[in-house]
């Protein structure tokens, strides 16, 4: 499920990113906050056991864990990332995510 947040909902307001998506049983929920030609910011929630299968991206991507804990594989090497921590997934290197505990994250991709 993806929902784009109307600009007027986020521009010029102090918000908690983790409050912009709710957990959904056995699901991954995403909400795009910024979508521009040069990059995106998307907030995700993952129920326990949910994840994204291994893939690559043409750009570096930064993941900040907002709540919970994730296992993030980069080149099949596992990294435990907890609330308050972030990791950068390098461009063109395989990566995957899995919810060790349910978690929320901000995904920031800069394309330029």
Secondary structure, 3 states (H helix, E strand, C coil): CEEECCHHHHCCCCCCHHHHCCCCCCCEEEEEEEEECCEEEEEEEECCCCEEEEECCCCCEEEEEEECEEEEEECCEEEEEECCCEEEECCCCCEEEEECCCEEEEEEEECC
